[in-house]
Amino acid sequence: MNKNTKEPGYDEALKRLEEIIAKLEEEDQGMDELTEMVKEAGKLVKVCKKKLTMTAEEIKQAFSDDD
């Protein structure tokens, strides 16, 4: 997920987070690899949060337009 790469969708980000968690639970990681995985996980959490917030706003607007 570098700056030249398109931001993943919610499902893709969530799947990658699950992969990272599984890897952390199953294997011992070196400090460098652990650091990179934690950084990636942090970015993915932000993506998911952003997508959920946007979806909540869209739903809110859809229902408020019906008033």
All heavy atoms as TSV, in Angstrom:
chain	resi	resn	atom	element	x	y	z
A	1	MET	N	N	0.832	-1.193	0.000
A	1	MET	CA	C	0.000	0.000	0.000
A	1	MET	C	C	0.870	1.248	0.000
A	1	MET	O	O	0.935	1.979	0.964
A	1	MET	CB	C	-0.899	-0.016	1.227
A	1	MET	CG	C	-2.345	0.107	0.900
A	1	MET	SD	S	-3.446	0.001	2.329
A	1	MET	CE	C	-2.761	1.146	3.477
A	2	ASN	N	N	1.563	1.500	-1.058
A	2	ASN	CA	C	2.355	2.718	-1.108
A	2	ASN	C	C	1.555	3.825	-1.777
A	2	ASN	O	O	0.437	3.610	-2.220
A	2	ASN	CB	C	3.707	2.479	-1.789
A	2	ASN	CG	C	3.561	2.050	-3.231
A	2	ASN	OD1	O	2.693	2.550	-3.947
A	2	ASN	ND2	N	4.400	1.134	-3.676
A	3	LYS	N	N	2.118	4.999	-1.858
A	3	LYS	CA	C	1.383	6.150	-2.368
A	3	LYS	C	C	1.006	6.002	-3.834
A	3	LYS	O	O	0.058	6.613	-4.288
A	3	LYS	CB	C	2.196	7.432	-2.157
A	3	LYS	CG	C	2.310	7.788	-0.698
A	3	LYS	CD	C	3.064	9.076	-0.497
A	3	LYS	CE	C	3.183	9.381	0.987
A	3	LYS	NZ	N	3.811	10.619	1.268
A	4	ASN	N	N	1.741	5.200	-4.585
A	4	ASN	CA	C	1.434	4.992	-5.997
A	4	ASN	C	C	0.356	3.937	-6.206
A	4	ASN	O	O	-0.113	3.741	-7.306
A	4	ASN	CB	C	2.702	4.592	-6.763
A	4	ASN	CG	C	3.745	5.690	-6.732
A	4	ASN	OD1	O	3.406	6.863	-6.675
A	4	ASN	ND2	N	5.000	5.312	-6.760
A	5	THR	N	N	-0.014	3.241	-5.155
A	5	THR	CA	C	-0.990	2.175	-5.241
A	5	THR	C	C	-2.368	2.694	-4.864
A	5	THR	O	O	-2.511	3.481	-3.936
A	5	THR	CB	C	-0.601	1.023	-4.284
A	5	THR	OG1	O	0.721	0.605	-4.586
A	5	THR	CG2	C	-1.533	-0.144	-4.428
A	6	LYS	N	N	-3.359	2.226	-5.593
A	6	LYS	CA	C	-4.742	2.605	-5.311
A	6	LYS	C	C	-5.143	2.111	-3.921
A	6	LYS	O	O	-4.777	1.020	-3.519
A	6	LYS	CB	C	-5.630	1.975	-6.391
A	6	LYS	CG	C	-7.083	2.268	-6.275
A	6	LYS	CD	C	-7.799	1.645	-7.438
A	6	LYS	CE	C	-8.674	0.542	-6.900
A	6	LYS	NZ	N	-9.515	-0.085	-7.884
A	7	GLU	N	N	-5.921	2.913	-3.215
A	7	GLU	CA	C	-6.402	2.524	-1.889
A	7	GLU	C	C	-7.327	1.316	-2.030
A	7	GLU	O	O	-8.199	1.304	-2.892
A	7	GLU	CB	C	-7.158	3.700	-1.271
A	7	GLU	CG	C	-7.651	3.437	0.128
A	7	GLU	CD	C	-8.332	4.657	0.712
A	7	GLU	OE1	O	-7.622	5.472	1.310
A	7	GLU	OE2	O	-9.561	4.782	0.563
A	8	PRO	N	N	-7.127	0.315	-1.173
A	8	PRO	CA	C	-7.979	-0.873	-1.286
A	8	PRO	C	C	-9.410	-0.582	-0.854
A	8	PRO	O	O	-9.665	0.347	-0.091
A	8	PRO	CB	C	-7.313	-1.860	-0.327
A	8	PRO	CG	C	-6.642	-1.005	0.686
A	8	PRO	CD	C	-6.191	0.216	-0.075
A	9	GLY	N	N	-10.326	-1.404	-1.331
A	9	GLY	CA	C	-11.697	-1.318	-0.877
A	9	GLY	C	C	-11.801	-1.874	0.535
A	9	GLY	O	O	-10.858	-2.483	1.061
A	10	TYR	N	N	-12.966	-1.708	1.140
A	10	TYR	CA	C	-13.175	-2.163	2.511
A	10	TYR	C	C	-12.929	-3.663	2.636
A	10	TYR	O	O	-12.206	-4.110	3.519
A	10	TYR	CB	C	-14.591	-1.812	2.979
A	10	TYR	CG	C	-14.879	-2.294	4.372
A	10	TYR	CD1	C	-14.482	-1.560	5.472
A	10	TYR	CD2	C	-15.529	-3.512	4.588
A	10	TYR	CE1	C	-14.717	-2.007	6.762
A	10	TYR	CE2	C	-15.772	-3.968	5.872
A	10	TYR	CZ	C	-15.373	-3.211	6.955
A	10	TYR	OH	O	-15.608	-3.668	8.221
A	11	ASP	N	N	-13.553	-4.443	1.759
A	11	ASP	CA	C	-13.423	-5.900	1.843
A	11	ASP	C	C	-11.982	-6.349	1.671
A	11	ASP	O	O	-11.512	-7.242	2.382
A	11	ASP	CB	C	-14.315	-6.585	0.804
A	11	ASP	CG	C	-15.796	-6.419	1.108
A	11	ASP	OD1	O	-16.144	-6.235	2.289
A	11	ASP	OD2	O	-16.596	-6.472	0.169
A	12	GLU	N	N	-11.282	-5.743	0.732
A	12	GLU	CA	C	-9.877	-6.081	0.500
A	12	GLU	C	C	-9.017	-5.724	1.718
A	12	GLU	O	O	-8.160	-6.504	2.137
A	12	GLU	CB	C	-9.371	-5.356	-0.742
A	12	GLU	CG	C	-7.959	-5.695	-1.127
A	12	GLU	CD	C	-7.474	-4.916	-2.343
A	12	GLU	OE1	O	-8.288	-4.282	-3.047
A	12	GLU	OE2	O	-6.260	-4.945	-2.583
A	13	ALA	N	N	-9.263	-4.557	2.283
A	13	ALA	CA	C	-8.501	-4.119	3.458
A	13	ALA	C	C	-8.777	-5.036	4.643
A	13	ALA	O	O	-7.858	-5.429	5.368
A	13	ALA	CB	C	-8.843	-2.671	3.802
A	14	LEU	N	N	-10.036	-5.400	4.842
A	14	LEU	CA	C	-10.401	-6.270	5.950
A	14	LEU	C	C	-9.769	-7.654	5.786
A	14	LEU	O	O	-9.244	-8.230	6.750
A	14	LEU	CB	C	-11.921	-6.387	6.055
A	14	LEU	CG	C	-12.460	-7.156	7.250
A	14	LEU	CD1	C	-12.007	-6.524	8.565
A	14	LEU	CD2	C	-13.977	-7.227	7.184
A	15	LYS	N	N	-9.789	-8.162	4.571
A	15	LYS	CA	C	-9.177	-9.469	4.314
A	15	LYS	C	C	-7.677	-9.439	4.624
A	15	LYS	O	O	-7.145	-10.354	5.243
A	15	LYS	CB	C	-9.401	-9.875	2.864
A	15	LYS	CG	C	-8.837	-11.221	2.524
A	15	LYS	CD	C	-9.109	-11.600	1.086
A	15	LYS	CE	C	-8.467	-12.952	0.789
A	15	LYS	NZ	N	-8.591	-13.328	-0.599
A	16	ARG	N	N	-7.008	-8.377	4.206
A	16	ARG	CA	C	-5.570	-8.257	4.464
A	16	ARG	C	C	-5.302	-8.148	5.970
A	16	ARG	O	O	-4.342	-8.736	6.480
A	16	ARG	CB	C	-4.984	-7.062	3.708
A	16	ARG	CG	C	-3.508	-6.870	3.931
A	16	ARG	CD	C	-2.674	-8.034	3.438
A	16	ARG	NE	N	-1.277	-7.824	3.802
A	16	ARG	CZ	C	-0.470	-8.758	4.268
A	16	ARG	NH1	N	-0.866	-9.991	4.367
A	16	ARG	NH2	N	0.766	-8.454	4.622
A	17	LEU	N	N	-6.152	-7.409	6.686
A	17	LEU	CA	C	-6.005	-7.319	8.138
A	17	LEU	C	C	-6.131	-8.698	8.774
A	17	LEU	O	O	-5.363	-9.047	9.678
A	17	LEU	CB	C	-7.070	-6.387	8.738
A	17	LEU	CG	C	-6.760	-4.910	8.729
A	17	LEU	CD1	C	-7.998	-4.108	9.092
A	17	LEU	CD2	C	-5.627	-4.603	9.690
A	18	GLU	N	N	-7.087	-9.483	8.311
A	18	GLU	CA	C	-7.267	-10.829	8.841
A	18	GLU	C	C	-6.031	-11.689	8.561
A	18	GLU	O	O	-5.621	-12.484	9.412
A	18	GLU	CB	C	-8.519	-11.470	8.240
A	18	GLU	CG	C	-9.798	-10.827	8.755
A	18	GLU	CD	C	-11.041	-11.263	7.999
A	18	GLU	OE1	O	-10.937	-11.873	6.908
A	18	GLU	OE2	O	-12.143	-10.993	8.505
A	19	GLU	N	N	-5.436	-11.518	7.378
A	19	GLU	CA	C	-4.210	-12.253	7.047
A	19	GLU	C	C	-3.067	-11.871	7.986
A	19	GLU	O	O	-2.315	-12.733	8.445
A	19	GLU	CB	C	-3.806	-11.973	5.597
A	19	GLU	CG	C	-4.736	-12.569	4.568
A	19	GLU	CD	C	-4.454	-12.078	3.153
A	19	GLU	OE1	O	-3.546	-11.230	2.955
A	19	GLU	OE2	O	-5.147	-12.534	2.237
A	20	ILE	N	N	-2.938	-10.588	8.244
A	20	ILE	CA	C	-1.876	-10.110	9.141
A	20	ILE	C	C	-2.078	-10.670	10.544
A	20	ILE	O	O	-1.138	-11.161	11.178
A	20	ILE	CB	C	-1.824	-8.567	9.161
A	20	ILE	CG1	C	-1.316	-8.037	7.817
A	20	ILE	CG2	C	-0.940	-8.060	10.305
A	20	ILE	CD1	C	-1.439	-6.531	7.642
A	21	ILE	N	N	-3.309	-10.625	11.030
A	21	ILE	CA	C	-3.602	-11.141	12.370
A	21	ILE	C	C	-3.286	-12.629	12.457
A	21	ILE	O	O	-2.669	-13.091	13.415
A	21	ILE	CB	C	-5.068	-10.854	12.753
A	21	ILE	CG1	C	-5.251	-9.349	12.969
A	21	ILE	CG2	C	-5.466	-11.626	14.013
A	21	ILE	CD1	C	-6.695	-8.902	13.050
A	22	ALA	N	N	-3.696	-13.382	11.435
A	22	ALA	CA	C	-3.420	-14.820	11.425
A	22	ALA	C	C	-1.919	-15.080	11.438
A	22	ALA	O	O	-1.441	-15.975	12.159
A	22	ALA	CB	C	-4.065	-15.471	10.202
A	23	LYS	N	N	-1.183	-14.319	10.667
A	23	LYS	CA	C	0.269	-14.493	10.615
A	23	LYS	C	C	0.900	-14.170	11.968
A	23	LYS	O	O	1.810	-14.865	12.416
A	23	LYS	CB	C	0.860	-13.614	9.522
A	23	LYS	CG	C	2.302	-13.918	9.221
A	23	LYS	CD	C	2.788	-13.193	7.985
A	23	LYS	CE	C	4.224	-13.577	7.673
A	23	LYS	NZ	N	4.743	-12.911	6.497
A	24	LEU	N	N	0.404	-13.139	12.616
A	24	LEU	CA	C	0.930	-12.773	13.932
A	24	LEU	C	C	0.627	-13.854	14.967
A	24	LEU	O	O	1.436	-14.121	15.852
A	24	LEU	CB	C	0.349	-11.437	14.392
A	24	LEU	CG	C	0.860	-10.199	13.666
A	24	LEU	CD1	C	0.038	-8.980	14.063
A	24	LEU	CD2	C	2.324	-9.967	13.944
A	25	GLU	N	N	-0.532	-14.469	14.860
A	25	GLU	CA	C	-0.919	-15.500	15.813
A	25	GLU	C	C	-0.169	-16.816	15.594
A	25	GLU	O	O	0.072	-17.555	16.541
A	25	GLU	CB	C	-2.425	-15.757	15.731
A	25	GLU	CG	C	-3.252	-14.610	16.245
A	25	GLU	CD	C	-4.739	-14.810	16.066
A	25	GLU	OE1	O	-5.159	-15.661	15.256
A	25	GLU	OE2	O	-5.489	-14.093	16.750
A	26	GLU	N	N	0.183	-17.101	14.358
A	26	GLU	CA	C	0.767	-18.393	14.023
A	26	GLU	C	C	2.292	-18.422	14.054
A	26	GLU	O	O	2.873	-19.467	14.278
A	26	GLU	CB	C	0.315	-18.827	12.626
A	26	GLU	CG	C	-1.159	-19.121	12.550
A	26	GLU	CD	C	-1.622	-19.424	11.143
A	26	GLU	OE1	O	-0.784	-19.457	10.222
A	26	GLU	OE2	O	-2.829	-19.606	10.972
A	27	GLU	N	N	2.937	-17.317	13.798
A	27	GLU	CA	C	4.382	-17.322	13.615
A	27	GLU	C	C	5.067	-16.295	14.501
A	27	GLU	O	O	4.502	-15.270	14.830
A	27	GLU	CB	C	4.730	-16.995	12.157
A	27	GLU	CG	C	4.121	-17.922	11.148
A	27	GLU	CD	C	4.366	-17.452	9.718
A	27	GLU	OE1	O	5.267	-16.632	9.499
A	27	GLU	OE2	O	3.639	-17.906	8.830
A	28	ASP	N	N	6.309	-16.608	14.835
A	28	ASP	CA	C	7.152	-15.612	15.492
A	28	ASP	C	C	7.696	-14.692	14.410
A	28	ASP	O	O	8.148	-15.155	13.365
A	28	ASP	CB	C	8.314	-16.272	16.231
A	28	ASP	CG	C	7.860	-17.008	17.478
A	28	ASP	OD1	O	6.837	-16.595	18.052
A	28	ASP	OD2	O	8.521	-17.985	17.858
A	29	GLN	N	N	7.652	-13.417	14.658
A	29	GLN	CA	C	8.113	-12.440	13.681
A	29	GLN	C	C	9.379	-11.768	14.186
A	29	GLN	O	O	9.514	-11.510	15.377
A	29	GLN	CB	C	7.046	-11.361	13.457
A	29	GLN	CG	C	5.665	-11.883	13.156
A	29	GLN	CD	C	5.604	-12.750	11.925
A	29	GLN	OE1	O	6.252	-12.457	10.933
A	29	GLN	NE2	N	4.865	-13.838	11.985
A	30	GLY	N	N	10.258	-11.457	13.253
A	30	GLY	CA	C	11.404	-10.629	13.585
A	30	GLY	C	C	10.926	-9.204	13.817
A	30	GLY	O	O	9.836	-8.821	13.386
A	31	MET	N	N	11.697	-8.424	14.492
A	31	MET	CA	C	11.302	-7.055	14.828
A	31	MET	C	C	10.993	-6.227	13.581
A	31	MET	O	O	10.009	-5.503	13.548
A	31	MET	CB	C	12.392	-6.374	15.662
A	31	MET	CG	C	11.997	-4.997	16.150
A	31	MET	SD	S	10.488	-4.975	17.146
A	31	MET	CE	C	11.070	-5.681	18.647
A	32	ASP	N	N	11.805	-6.355	12.548
A	32	ASP	CA	C	11.583	-5.576	11.328
A	32	ASP	C	C	10.272	-5.966	10.654
A	32	ASP	O	O	9.491	-5.108	10.244
A	32	ASP	CB	C	12.741	-5.743	10.349
A	32	ASP	CG	C	14.023	-5.098	10.847
A	32	ASP	OD1	O	13.932	-4.171	11.680
A	32	ASP	OD2	O	15.104	-5.515	10.405
A	33	GLU	N	N	10.036	-7.269	10.545
A	33	GLU	CA	C	8.801	-7.728	9.906
A	33	GLU	C	C	7.584	-7.350	10.750
A	33	GLU	O	O	6.556	-6.918	10.223
A	33	GLU	CB	C	8.844	-9.238	9.690
A	33	GLU	CG	C	7.660	-9.743	8.889
A	33	GLU	CD	C	7.738	-11.224	8.570
A	33	GLU	OE1	O	8.643	-11.917	9.062
A	33	GLU	OE2	O	6.869	-11.677	7.825
A	34	LEU	N	N	7.699	-7.488	12.043
A	34	LEU	CA	C	6.614	-7.104	12.948
A	34	LEU	C	C	6.286	-5.620	12.796
A	34	LEU	O	O	5.116	-5.237	12.698
A	34	LEU	CB	C	7.001	-7.416	14.394
A	34	LEU	CG	C	5.997	-7.015	15.471
A	34	LEU	CD1	C	4.686	-7.757	15.294
A	34	LEU	CD2	C	6.571	-7.270	16.854
A	35	THR	N	N	7.314	-4.808	12.747
A	35	THR	CA	C	7.117	-3.367	12.588
A	35	THR	C	C	6.378	-3.048	11.286
A	35	THR	O	O	5.436	-2.259	11.276
A	35	THR	CB	C	8.473	-2.631	12.618
A	35	THR	OG1	O	9.101	-2.897	13.877
A	35	THR	CG2	C	8.308	-1.141	12.442
A	36	GLU	N	N	6.791	-3.683	10.205
A	36	GLU	CA	C	6.141	-3.445	8.906
A	36	GLU	C	C	4.690	-3.911	8.907
A	36	GLU	O	O	3.812	-3.242	8.366
A	36	GLU	CB	C	6.918	-4.132	7.779
A	36	GLU	CG	C	8.242	-3.458	7.470
A	36	GLU	CD	C	8.104	-1.981	7.127
A	36	GLU	OE1	O	7.241	-1.630	6.301
A	36	GLU	OE2	O	8.857	-1.176	7.705
A	37	MET	N	N	4.441	-5.047	9.530
A	37	MET	CA	C	3.070	-5.560	9.577
A	37	MET	C	C	2.181	-4.651	10.418
A	37	MET	O	O	1.031	-4.395	10.059
A	37	MET	CB	C	3.053	-6.986	10.109
A	37	MET	CG	C	3.620	-7.963	9.110
A	37	MET	SD	S	3.526	-9.734	9.458
A	37	MET	CE	C	3.185	-9.912	11.132
A	38	VAL	N	N	2.700	-4.139	11.519
A	38	VAL	CA	C	1.922	-3.230	12.366
A	38	VAL	C	C	1.634	-1.925	11.617
A	38	VAL	O	O	0.519	-1.399	11.677
A	38	VAL	CB	C	2.640	-2.972	13.711
A	38	VAL	CG1	C	1.989	-1.841	14.479
A	38	VAL	CG2	C	2.669	-4.240	14.547
A	39	LYS	N	N	2.617	-1.410	10.887
A	39	LYS	CA	C	2.403	-0.193	10.095
A	39	LYS	C	C	1.329	-0.426	9.034
A	39	LYS	O	O	0.436	0.409	8.846
A	39	LYS	CB	C	3.697	0.244	9.409
A	39	LYS	CG	C	4.701	0.884	10.323
A	39	LYS	CD	C	5.950	1.267	9.527
A	39	LYS	CE	C	7.049	1.803	10.384
A	39	LYS	NZ	N	8.253	2.133	9.594
A	40	GLU	N	N	1.428	-1.551	8.332
A	40	GLU	CA	C	0.437	-1.860	7.305
A	40	GLU	C	C	-0.949	-2.021	7.922
A	40	GLU	O	O	-1.941	-1.502	7.395
A	40	GLU	CB	C	0.820	-3.132	6.547
A	40	GLU	CG	C	-0.161	-3.470	5.449
A	40	GLU	CD	C	0.163	-4.734	4.692
A	40	GLU	OE1	O	1.144	-5.434	5.025
A	40	GLU	OE2	O	-0.587	-5.033	3.751
A	41	ALA	N	N	-1.016	-2.705	9.049
A	41	ALA	CA	C	-2.297	-2.900	9.727
A	41	ALA	C	C	-2.905	-1.557	10.134
A	41	ALA	O	O	-4.115	-1.341	9.984
A	41	ALA	CB	C	-2.128	-3.805	10.943
A	42	GLY	N	N	-2.082	-0.654	10.622
A	42	GLY	CA	C	-2.575	0.675	10.996
A	42	GLY	C	C	-3.178	1.409	9.817
A	42	GLY	O	O	-4.246	2.033	9.924
A	43	LYS	N	N	-2.515	1.330	8.668
A	43	LYS	CA	C	-3.034	1.978	7.458
A	43	LYS	C	C	-4.343	1.337	7.020
A	43	LYS	O	O	-5.295	2.026	6.612
A	43	LYS	CB	C	-2.005	1.891	6.331
A	43	LYS	CG	C	-0.791	2.756	6.569
A	43	LYS	CD	C	0.254	2.563	5.480
A	43	LYS	CE	C	1.510	3.354	5.775
A	43	LYS	NZ	N	2.557	3.125	4.769
A	44	LEU	N	N	-4.406	0.017	7.115
A	44	LEU	CA	C	-5.621	-0.688	6.713
A	44	LEU	C	C	-6.794	-0.371	7.638
A	44	LEU	O	O	-7.928	-0.231	7.185
A	44	LEU	CB	C	-5.365	-2.197	6.681
A	44	LEU	CG	C	-4.410	-2.659	5.576
A	44	LEU	CD1	C	-3.962	-4.091	5.827
A	44	LEU	CD2	C	-5.042	-2.518	4.204
A	45	VAL	N	N	-6.522	-0.236	8.928
A	45	VAL	CA	C	-7.566	0.144	9.875
A	45	VAL	C	C	-8.112	1.529	9.519
A	45	VAL	O	O	-9.326	1.757	9.537
A	45	VAL	CB	C	-7.048	0.105	11.334
A	45	VAL	CG1	C	-8.011	0.801	12.285
A	45	VAL	CG2	C	-6.793	-1.326	11.764
A	46	LYS	N	N	-7.233	2.440	9.166
A	46	LYS	CA	C	-7.676	3.786	8.761
A	46	LYS	C	C	-8.546	3.728	7.513
A	46	LYS	O	O	-9.546	4.436	7.417
A	46	LYS	CB	C	-6.468	4.697	8.518
A	46	LYS	CG	C	-5.775	5.125	9.781
A	46	LYS	CD	C	-4.583	6.021	9.481
A	46	LYS	CE	C	-3.845	6.370	10.751
A	46	LYS	NZ	N	-2.688	7.227	10.497
A	47	VAL	N	N	-8.173	2.884	6.547
A	47	VAL	CA	C	-8.968	2.724	5.331
A	47	VAL	C	C	-10.359	2.212	5.691
A	47	VAL	O	O	-11.369	2.753	5.230
A	47	VAL	CB	C	-8.280	1.759	4.327
A	47	VAL	CG1	C	-9.224	1.358	3.216
A	47	VAL	CG2	C	-7.031	2.402	3.751
A	48	CYS	N	N	-10.426	1.180	6.516
A	48	CYS	CA	C	-11.714	0.608	6.908
A	48	CYS	C	C	-12.573	1.636	7.642
A	48	CYS	O	O	-13.768	1.769	7.368
A	48	CYS	CB	C	-11.514	-0.625	7.779
A	48	CYS	SG	S	-10.870	-2.053	6.887
A	49	LYS	N	N	-11.959	2.349	8.554
A	49	LYS	CA	C	-12.693	3.365	9.314
A	49	LYS	C	C	-13.238	4.444	8.381
A	49	LYS	O	O	-14.395	4.862	8.500
A	49	LYS	CB	C	-11.785	3.983	10.374
A	49	LYS	CG	C	-12.478	4.962	11.267
A	49	LYS	CD	C	-11.549	5.462	12.357
A	49	LYS	CE	C	-12.250	6.484	13.218
A	49	LYS	NZ	N	-11.401	6.995	14.291
A	50	LYS	N	N	-12.414	4.888	7.444
A	50	LYS	CA	C	-12.828	5.914	6.486
A	50	LYS	C	C	-14.010	5.421	5.651
A	50	LYS	O	O	-14.999	6.135	5.458
A	50	LYS	CB	C	-11.640	6.258	5.580
A	50	LYS	CG	C	-11.948	7.236	4.478
A	50	LYS	CD	C	-10.681	7.479	3.658
A	50	LYS	CE	C	-10.990	8.022	2.300
A	50	LYS	NZ	N	-9.803	8.117	1.450
A	51	LYS	N	N	-13.920	4.172	5.164
A	51	LYS	CA	C	-14.986	3.612	4.328
A	51	LYS	C	C	-16.277	3.472	5.130
A	51	LYS	O	O	-17.360	3.769	4.618
A	51	LYS	CB	C	-14.576	2.258	3.758
A	51	LYS	CG	C	-13.316	2.275	2.938
A	51	LYS	CD	C	-13.573	2.634	1.522
A	51	LYS	CE	C	-12.247	2.531	0.735
A	51	LYS	NZ	N	-12.329	3.099	-0.564
A	52	LEU	N	N	-16.178	3.025	6.383
A	52	LEU	CA	C	-17.366	2.886	7.221
A	52	LEU	C	C	-18.005	4.240	7.515
A	52	LEU	O	O	-19.233	4.376	7.493
A	52	LEU	CB	C	-17.015	2.174	8.528
A	52	LEU	CG	C	-16.730	0.691	8.410
A	52	LEU	CD1	C	-16.186	0.149	9.731
A	52	LEU	CD2	C	-17.971	-0.079	7.988
A	53	THR	N	N	-17.177	5.236	7.774
A	53	THR	CA	C	-17.687	6.582	8.036
A	53	THR	C	C	-18.397	7.135	6.807
A	53	THR	O	O	-19.492	7.708	6.919
A	53	THR	CB	C	-16.540	7.522	8.458
A	53	THR	OG1	O	-15.928	6.994	9.638
A	53	THR	CG2	C	-17.041	8.931	8.720
A	54	MET	N	N	-17.795	6.938	5.640
A	54	MET	CA	C	-18.415	7.418	4.393
A	54	MET	C	C	-19.747	6.709	4.144
A	54	MET	O	O	-20.741	7.352	3.764
A	54	MET	CB	C	-17.467	7.195	3.214
A	54	MET	CG	C	-16.279	8.128	3.207
A	54	MET	SD	S	-15.003	7.748	1.962
A	54	MET	CE	C	-15.919	7.362	0.517
A	55	THR	N	N	-19.785	5.421	4.389
A	55	THR	CA	C	-21.014	4.663	4.188
A	55	THR	C	C	-22.093	5.125	5.157
A	55	THR	O	O	-23.255	5.296	4.763
A	55	THR	CB	C	-20.750	3.152	4.360
A	55	THR	OG1	O	-19.775	2.755	3.398
A	55	THR	CG2	C	-22.015	2.347	4.176
A	56	ALA	N	N	-21.733	5.339	6.396
A	56	ALA	CA	C	-22.696	5.819	7.395
A	56	ALA	C	C	-23.267	7.172	6.977
A	56	ALA	O	O	-24.482	7.410	7.101
A	56	ALA	CB	C	-22.036	5.912	8.766
A	57	GLU	N	N	-22.413	8.051	6.472
A	57	GLU	CA	C	-22.877	9.368	6.020
A	57	GLU	C	C	-23.826	9.244	4.820
A	57	GLU	O	O	-24.828	9.944	4.738
A	57	GLU	CB	C	-21.695	10.269	5.668
A	57	GLU	CG	C	-20.958	10.801	6.864
A	57	GLU	CD	C	-21.837	11.656	7.769
A	57	GLU	OE1	O	-22.622	12.486	7.261
A	57	GLU	OE2	O	-21.753	11.461	8.992
A	58	GLU	N	N	-23.493	8.356	3.891
A	58	GLU	CA	C	-24.350	8.152	2.726
A	58	GLU	C	C	-25.718	7.617	3.139
A	58	GLU	O	O	-26.752	8.044	2.605
A	58	GLU	CB	C	-23.687	7.194	1.736
A	58	GLU	CG	C	-22.488	7.807	1.042
A	58	GLU	CD	C	-21.709	6.797	0.201
A	58	GLU	OE1	O	-22.123	5.620	0.099
A	58	GLU	OE2	O	-20.673	7.195	-0.358
A	59	ILE	N	N	-25.733	6.697	4.091
A	59	ILE	CA	C	-26.999	6.150	4.579
A	59	ILE	C	C	-27.808	7.235	5.282
A	59	ILE	O	O	-29.011	7.372	5.075
A	59	ILE	CB	C	-26.748	4.952	5.515
A	59	ILE	CG1	C	-26.199	3.775	4.704
A	59	ILE	CG2	C	-28.009	4.564	6.276
A	59	ILE	CD1	C	-25.670	2.634	5.545
A	60	LYS	N	N	-27.124	8.015	6.087
A	60	LYS	CA	C	-27.782	9.116	6.808
A	60	LYS	C	C	-28.407	10.099	5.820
A	60	LYS	O	O	-29.558	10.521	5.986
A	60	LYS	CB	C	-26.742	9.818	7.678
A	60	LYS	CG	C	-27.271	10.824	8.648
A	60	LYS	CD	C	-26.053	11.480	9.285
A	60	LYS	CE	C	-26.200	11.836	10.679
A	60	LYS	NZ	N	-25.034	12.503	11.246
A	61	GLN	N	N	-27.663	10.455	4.775
A	61	GLN	CA	C	-28.180	11.381	3.766
A	61	GLN	C	C	-29.353	10.772	3.007
A	61	GLN	O	O	-30.321	11.467	2.700
A	61	GLN	CB	C	-27.080	11.771	2.796
A	61	GLN	CG	C	-26.068	12.719	3.375
A	61	GLN	CD	C	-24.968	13.079	2.379
A	61	GLN	OE1	O	-24.925	12.567	1.260
A	61	GLN	NE2	N	-24.058	13.949	2.791
A	62	ALA	N	N	-29.278	9.502	2.703
A	62	ALA	CA	C	-30.360	8.840	1.962
A	62	ALA	C	C	-31.662	8.895	2.749
A	62	ALA	O	O	-32.717	9.141	2.193
A	62	ALA	CB	C	-29.974	7.394	1.653
A	63	PHE	N	N	-31.577	8.689	4.063
A	63	PHE	CA	C	-32.784	8.713	4.882
A	63	PHE	C	C	-33.239	10.131	5.172
A	63	PHE	O	O	-34.423	10.367	5.329
A	63	PHE	CB	C	-32.574	7.930	6.172
A	63	PHE	CG	C	-32.648	6.446	5.968
A	63	PHE	CD1	C	-31.510	5.687	5.942
A	63	PHE	CD2	C	-33.877	5.826	5.768
A	63	PHE	CE1	C	-31.568	4.321	5.724
A	63	PHE	CE2	C	-33.956	4.457	5.564
A	63	PHE	CZ	C	-32.805	3.699	5.534
A	64	SER	N	N	-32.339	11.077	5.255
A	64	SER	CA	C	-32.733	12.454	5.531
A	64	SER	C	C	-33.369	13.105	4.307
A	64	SER	O	O	-34.178	14.005	4.427
A	64	SER	CB	C	-31.552	13.279	6.024
A	64	SER	OG	O	-30.620	13.497	4.981
A	65	ASP	N	N	-33.053	12.623	3.104
A	65	ASP	CA	C	-33.654	13.154	1.884
A	65	ASP	C	C	-35.120	12.761	1.754
A	65	ASP	O	O	-35.881	13.413	1.058
A	65	ASP	CB	C	-32.897	12.650	0.632
A	65	ASP	CG	C	-31.532	13.291	0.498
A	65	ASP	OD1	O	-31.288	14.318	1.172
A	65	ASP	OD2	O	-30.707	12.762	-0.262
A	66	ASP	N	N	-35.528	11.714	2.448
A	66	ASP	CA	C	-36.902	11.235	2.371
A	66	ASP	C	C	-37.852	12.033	3.256
A	66	ASP	O	O	-39.054	11.836	3.199
A	66	ASP	CB	C	-36.982	9.743	2.752
A	66	ASP	CG	C	-36.337	8.868	1.702
A	66	ASP	OD1	O	-36.186	9.333	0.543
A	66	ASP	OD2	O	-35.993	7.726	2.027
A	67	ASP	N	N	-37.336	12.908	4.110
A	67	ASP	CA	C	-38.186	13.654	5.049
A	67	ASP	C	C	-39.092	14.595	4.353
A	67	ASP	O	O	-39.170	15.236	3.524
A	67	ASP	CB	C	-37.336	14.429	6.061
A	67	ASP	CG	C	-36.675	13.489	7.047
A	67	ASP	OD1	O	-37.065	12.307	7.100
A	67	ASP	OD2	O	-35.758	13.943	7.758
